[in-house]
Amino acid sequence: MGVQILDKLPQLKQEIRKVIVGQEAVLDEVLVAMLAGGHCLLEGVPGLAKTLMVRTLSQALHLSFRRIQFTPDLMPTDIIGTEVLEEDHATGKRFFKFNKGPLFANIILADEINRTPPKTQSALLEAMQEFEVTYAGQTYKLDRPFFILATQNPIEQSGTYPLPEAQLDRFLLYVKIGYPSEQEETAILTGTTGTRQTQVQPVLHAADILQLQQLVREVAVDEELVGYVSRLVRNTRPDTSNITFVKEWVRWGAGPRAGQALILTAKAHALLHGRYAVTMADISAMAYPVLRHRILMNFRAEAEGVFPDKVTETLLQQTERTATRMA
C-alpha cells in the first residue's frame, strides 16, 4: 500500500506543474514540509505565484482549503471562530454555539501574514504546534492533516509586523522564491494570456497524506548522519561553535528544534525522490530552508549584508570536513 501511494507523488507534481512553471526547488520544499507534517513560510516579491502555488496544491489534494487574507484590522476570532447566541425553536431556550473560523480546514493559506498585529499572529501558535485551538476555555481539535502555508513580502515594510523569532521557529521551513528564468518567464506569458483553461485533478486524499507522513518517519538515517546534524546545529551557536565565521557574524544560533526539523525534512526529501534512506545530499538540500529563520545575525552582519544562507553555506563546508576527519 505504501509503495502505491509513493507512486502518486510524481503524479502530484505533474498536476501542479500544469499551472506552475519552473520553481522546482520551491515546489519540492513545499511538498517536503507537507510530508514531514510541518508548516511553511513562503517569501517572495509580488507576482511570483506564491498564492497560486498554494491554491494549485490544494486542488491537487482532495483536502479542504481556506484562504485568510491577513490585514491590520484582523482579530484572532476572525480566524479561530467565535460564539454566537442561538435559540432552540422547540424549547425557546437560548444557548451559545461555537462557530468555527477559517482555521478549521486541512490547508490554510495565511496570505501576507506579516500585515496583521502580533495578537492575531499569536493566535496561530497553538494551532501550528498543538493542532488545536482554545476558545472560552474549550479546546477544539483541528482536522488532520493540517498544513499552514504563510506568505510574506520581503520588500514592503511599511505597515507590517515582522514575525517574532518564537513564531518563526514554528515554521518547519522558510522558503524563498526567486524570479523565473527567461525561458520560464516566456512560458508563463504564453500560458497565462490566452484562452486555455487548465484543470487540476486531485491525486491524494487525507488518508494518503497521513500515511505518507508516517512513512517519512520510517525512512532510515545513519547514526553518523545524525551526529553530523547535531554538530551542524551546534556550530550555529557562537558559544559552542568551532567555526570562526559563526563567532564573527552570528548573534544567536539554532535550537534543538532545528536538528529535529533537519532530520525530518531530510527523510521527507529522500522519500520524495524515491529513496528510503537519508543521504548527505538530502541534509545539504534542506539545511538552507531549515536554518535561515533560526539563525539570528548580529548588527555587524546586518550592516555588511551577511545573511543566514551564507552562514549555512560555510557550516556545510566546514562541518562536513570535520565530520570526514572524525569518521
C-alpha positions as CSV (number, residue, x, y, z in Angstrom):
1,M,0.0,0.0,0.0
2,G,2.8,2.4,0.9
3,V,4.6,1.8,-2.4
4,Q,1.3,2.5,-4.3
5,I,1.0,5.9,-2.5
6,L,4.6,6.8,-3.2
7,D,3.9,6.2,-6.9
8,K,1.4,9.0,-6.7
9,L,4.0,11.7,-5.7
10,P,5.4,12.2,-9.2
11,Q,1.8,12.4,-10.5
12,L,1.1,15.0,-7.8
13,K,4.0,17.1,-9.0
14,Q,2.9,16.7,-12.6
15,E,-0.6,18.0,-11.8
16,I,0.9,21.1,-10.0
17,R,3.2,21.7,-13.0
18,K,0.1,22.1,-15.2
19,V,-0.2,25.5,-13.6
20,I,3.1,26.4,-12.0
21,V,6.1,26.9,-14.4
22,G,9.5,26.3,-13.0
23,Q,10.2,26.8,-9.3
24,E,11.2,23.1,-9.0
25,A,13.2,23.6,-5.7
26,V,10.4,25.7,-4.2
27,L,7.8,23.1,-5.1
28,D,10.0,20.3,-3.6
29,E,10.4,22.2,-0.4
30,V,6.7,22.9,0.0
31,L,5.9,19.2,-0.6
32,V,8.7,18.2,1.9
33,A,7.1,20.4,4.6
34,M,3.7,18.7,3.9
35,L,5.2,15.2,4.0
36,A,7.0,16.0,7.2
37,G,3.8,17.3,8.8
38,G,5.1,20.8,9.4
39,H,4.3,24.3,8.2
40,C,5.9,26.5,5.6
41,L,6.7,30.2,5.3
42,L,7.0,31.5,1.7
43,E,8.8,34.7,1.0
44,G,9.0,36.5,-2.3
45,V,8.2,39.7,-4.1
46,P,4.6,40.2,-5.5
47,G,3.8,38.3,-8.7
48,L,5.8,35.1,-8.2
49,A,2.8,32.9,-7.9
50,K,3.1,32.2,-4.2
51,T,-0.7,32.2,-3.7
52,L,-1.3,30.4,-7.0
53,M,1.1,27.6,-5.9
54,V,-0.7,27.0,-2.6
55,R,-4.1,27.1,-4.3
56,T,-2.9,24.6,-7.0
57,L,-1.5,22.3,-4.3
58,S,-4.9,22.3,-2.6
59,Q,-6.6,21.4,-5.9
60,A,-4.2,18.5,-6.4
61,L,-5.0,17.2,-2.9
62,H,-8.6,16.2,-2.0
63,L,-8.4,18.4,1.1
64,S,-10.4,21.3,2.5
65,F,-8.8,24.7,1.8
66,R,-9.3,28.2,3.2
67,R,-7.5,31.4,2.4
68,I,-7.1,34.0,5.1
69,Q,-6.1,37.5,4.0
70,F,-4.1,39.0,6.9
71,T,-4.8,42.7,7.4
72,P,-4.0,45.2,10.2
73,D,-7.6,45.0,11.5
74,L,-7.9,41.2,11.6
75,M,-8.8,39.9,15.0
76,P,-8.0,36.4,16.5
77,T,-11.7,35.5,16.4
78,D,-11.7,36.2,12.7
79,I,-9.5,33.1,12.1
80,I,-10.3,30.9,15.1
81,G,-14.1,31.5,15.3
82,T,-16.5,32.9,17.9
83,E,-19.5,32.0,19.9
84,V,-22.9,33.2,18.8
85,L,-26.2,33.3,20.7
86,E,-28.7,30.9,19.2
87,E,-32.2,29.9,20.2
88,D,-33.8,26.4,20.3
89,H,-37.1,26.9,18.5
90,A,-38.6,23.9,20.1
91,T,-38.0,24.9,23.8
92,G,-37.3,28.7,23.4
93,K,-34.1,28.3,25.3
94,R,-31.0,30.3,24.2
95,F,-27.5,28.9,24.2
96,F,-24.1,29.8,22.9
97,K,-22.8,27.9,19.9
98,F,-19.2,28.0,18.7
99,N,-18.9,28.8,15.0
100,K,-15.6,27.6,13.6
101,G,-13.5,30.0,11.8
102,P,-11.4,29.5,8.6
103,L,-8.6,27.9,10.6
104,F,-10.7,24.7,10.6
105,A,-9.5,23.3,7.3
106,N,-6.8,21.0,6.1
107,I,-4.7,23.5,4.1
108,I,-4.6,27.2,5.3
109,L,-3.2,29.9,3.1
110,A,-2.1,32.7,5.5
111,D,-1.6,35.4,2.9
112,E,0.7,38.3,3.9
113,I,0.9,37.1,7.5
114,N,3.2,39.9,8.5
115,R,0.5,42.5,7.8
116,T,-1.5,41.6,10.9
117,P,-0.6,42.6,14.5
118,P,1.1,40.2,16.9
119,K,-2.1,39.5,18.8
120,T,-3.6,37.9,15.8
121,Q,-0.3,36.3,14.7
122,S,0.0,34.6,18.1
123,A,-3.5,33.0,17.6
124,L,-1.8,30.7,15.1
125,L,0.8,29.5,17.6
126,E,-1.3,26.9,19.4
127,A,-2.8,25.7,16.1
128,M,0.6,25.3,14.5
129,Q,2.2,23.5,17.4
130,E,-0.6,21.6,19.1
131,F,-3.1,21.1,16.2
132,E,-5.9,22.5,18.3
133,V,-7.4,25.9,19.4
134,T,-8.9,27.0,22.7
135,Y,-11.8,29.4,22.9
136,A,-13.7,30.3,26.1
137,G,-11.9,27.5,28.0
138,Q,-12.9,24.9,25.5
139,T,-10.4,23.1,23.3
140,Y,-11.3,22.1,19.7
141,K,-9.2,19.7,17.7
142,L,-8.2,20.6,14.2
143,D,-8.7,18.1,11.3
144,R,-5.6,16.3,10.2
145,P,-3.6,16.7,8.1
146,F,-3.3,20.4,9.0
147,F,-0.9,22.4,6.9
148,I,-0.3,26.2,7.1
149,L,1.4,27.9,4.2
150,A,2.1,31.6,5.0
151,T,3.3,34.2,2.6
152,Q,5.1,37.5,3.2
153,N,6.5,40.2,1.0
154,P,10.2,41.0,1.8
155,I,10.5,44.4,0.3
156,E,7.5,46.4,1.6
157,Q,8.0,47.0,5.3
158,S,5.6,49.9,5.8
159,G,2.6,48.8,7.8
160,T,4.0,45.3,8.5
161,Y,4.6,43.5,11.8
162,P,7.7,41.2,11.5
163,L,7.1,37.7,12.9
164,P,9.0,37.2,16.2
165,E,11.6,34.5,16.5
166,A,9.3,32.3,18.6
167,Q,6.7,32.2,15.8
168,L,9.2,31.9,13.0
169,D,10.6,28.8,14.7
170,R,7.1,27.2,14.4
171,F,7.5,27.1,10.7
172,L,9.3,23.9,9.7
173,L,10.7,25.6,6.5
174,Y,11.4,29.1,5.4
175,V,11.2,29.1,1.6
176,K,12.5,31.9,-0.6
177,I,11.1,32.3,-4.1
178,G,13.2,34.0,-6.7
179,Y,12.5,35.3,-10.2
180,P,11.9,32.7,-13.0
181,S,14.5,32.2,-15.8
182,E,14.0,33.9,-19.2
183,Q,12.7,30.6,-20.7
184,E,10.3,30.0,-17.8
185,E,9.0,33.6,-17.9
186,T,8.3,33.3,-21.6
187,A,6.3,30.1,-20.9
188,I,4.4,31.9,-18.2
189,L,3.5,34.7,-20.5
190,T,2.4,32.3,-23.2
191,G,0.3,30.1,-21.0
192,T,-1.5,32.8,-18.9
193,T,-2.6,35.3,-21.6
194,G,-4.7,33.1,-23.8
195,T,-8.0,31.3,-23.6
196,R,-6.7,27.9,-22.5
197,Q,-8.1,26.7,-19.1
198,T,-6.1,24.2,-17.1
199,Q,-7.9,21.7,-14.9
200,V,-6.0,20.2,-11.9
201,Q,-7.2,16.8,-10.8
202,P,-6.9,15.6,-7.2
203,V,-4.3,12.9,-6.7
204,L,-4.1,12.3,-3.0
205,H,-6.7,12.2,-0.2
206,A,-6.3,13.0,3.6
207,A,-5.7,9.3,4.5
208,D,-2.9,9.2,1.8
209,I,-1.2,12.2,3.3
210,L,-1.3,10.8,6.8
211,Q,0.1,7.5,5.6
212,L,2.9,9.3,3.8
213,Q,3.7,11.3,6.9
214,Q,4.0,8.0,8.8
215,L,6.2,6.6,6.0
216,V,8.6,9.6,6.3
217,R,9.2,8.7,10.0
218,E,10.2,5.2,8.9
219,V,12.9,6.4,6.5
220,A,16.3,5.2,7.7
221,V,19.0,7.6,8.7
222,D,22.6,6.5,9.7
223,E,23.9,7.4,13.2
224,E,26.9,9.2,11.6
225,L,24.5,11.5,9.8
226,V,22.5,12.1,13.0
227,G,25.8,13.1,14.6
228,Y,26.7,15.3,11.7
229,V,23.3,17.1,12.0
230,S,24.0,17.6,15.8
231,R,27.4,19.1,15.1
232,L,26.0,21.3,12.3
233,V,23.3,22.8,14.5
234,R,25.6,23.2,17.5
235,N,28.1,25.0,15.2
236,T,25.4,27.7,14.5
237,R,25.8,28.9,18.1
238,P,28.6,31.3,18.8
239,D,29.3,30.0,22.3
240,T,29.7,26.3,21.2
241,S,30.9,26.7,17.6
242,N,34.4,25.9,16.4
243,I,33.9,27.9,13.2
244,T,35.3,31.5,13.2
245,F,32.8,32.7,10.7
246,V,30.0,32.0,13.1
247,K,31.6,33.7,16.0
248,E,32.1,36.8,13.9
249,W,28.7,37.2,12.4
250,V,26.1,35.3,14.4
251,R,24.3,36.6,17.4
252,W,22.1,33.6,18.3
253,G,22.2,30.1,16.8
254,A,19.6,27.5,16.2
255,G,18.0,25.4,18.9
256,P,17.4,21.7,19.1
257,R,14.2,22.0,17.1
258,A,16.4,22.9,14.1
259,G,18.1,19.5,14.3
260,Q,14.8,17.7,14.6
261,A,13.5,19.7,11.6
262,L,16.6,18.9,9.5
263,I,16.5,15.2,10.1
264,L,12.7,15.0,9.5
265,T,12.8,17.1,6.3
266,A,15.8,15.2,5.0
267,K,13.8,12.0,5.4
268,A,10.9,13.6,3.6
269,H,13.2,14.8,0.8
270,A,14.6,11.3,0.4
271,L,11.1,9.8,0.2
272,L,10.0,12.4,-2.3
273,H,12.9,11.4,-4.5
274,G,12.1,7.7,-4.2
275,R,14.8,6.7,-1.6
276,Y,14.3,5.0,1.7
277,A,17.4,6.2,3.4
278,V,18.8,9.7,4.1
279,T,22.0,10.8,2.3
280,M,24.2,13.8,2.8
281,A,22.6,15.4,-0.3
282,D,19.2,15.4,1.5
283,I,20.7,17.1,4.5
284,S,22.5,19.7,2.4
285,A,19.4,20.4,0.4
286,M,17.2,21.0,3.4
287,A,19.8,22.9,5.6
288,Y,19.0,26.3,4.0
289,P,15.2,26.4,4.4
290,V,15.6,24.8,7.9
291,L,18.2,27.2,9.3
292,R,17.7,30.5,7.5
293,H,15.0,31.6,10.0
294,R,16.6,30.1,13.0
295,I,20.0,31.9,12.9
296,L,20.0,35.5,14.2
297,M,22.7,37.7,12.7
298,N,24.5,40.4,14.7
299,F,24.4,44.1,13.9
300,R,27.7,44.0,12.0
301,A,26.4,41.2,9.7
302,E,23.2,43.1,9.0
303,A,25.2,46.3,8.2
304,E,27.5,44.4,5.8
305,G,24.9,42.3,4.2
306,V,25.9,38.9,5.6
307,F,22.8,36.7,5.6
308,P,22.0,33.3,7.3
309,D,22.3,31.5,4.0
310,K,26.0,32.4,3.9
311,V,26.4,31.1,7.4
312,T,24.7,27.8,6.3
313,E,26.9,27.5,3.3
314,T,30.0,27.9,5.5
315,L,28.7,25.5,8.0
316,L,28.0,22.8,5.4
317,Q,31.6,23.2,4.0
318,Q,33.5,23.3,7.3
319,T,31.3,20.9,9.4
320,E,31.4,18.4,6.6
321,R,35.2,18.4,6.6
322,T,35.2,18.0,10.4
323,A,32.8,15.0,10.0
324,T,35.1,13.5,7.4
325,R,38.2,13.7,9.6
326,M,36.3,12.2,12.6
327,A,34.8,9.3,10.5
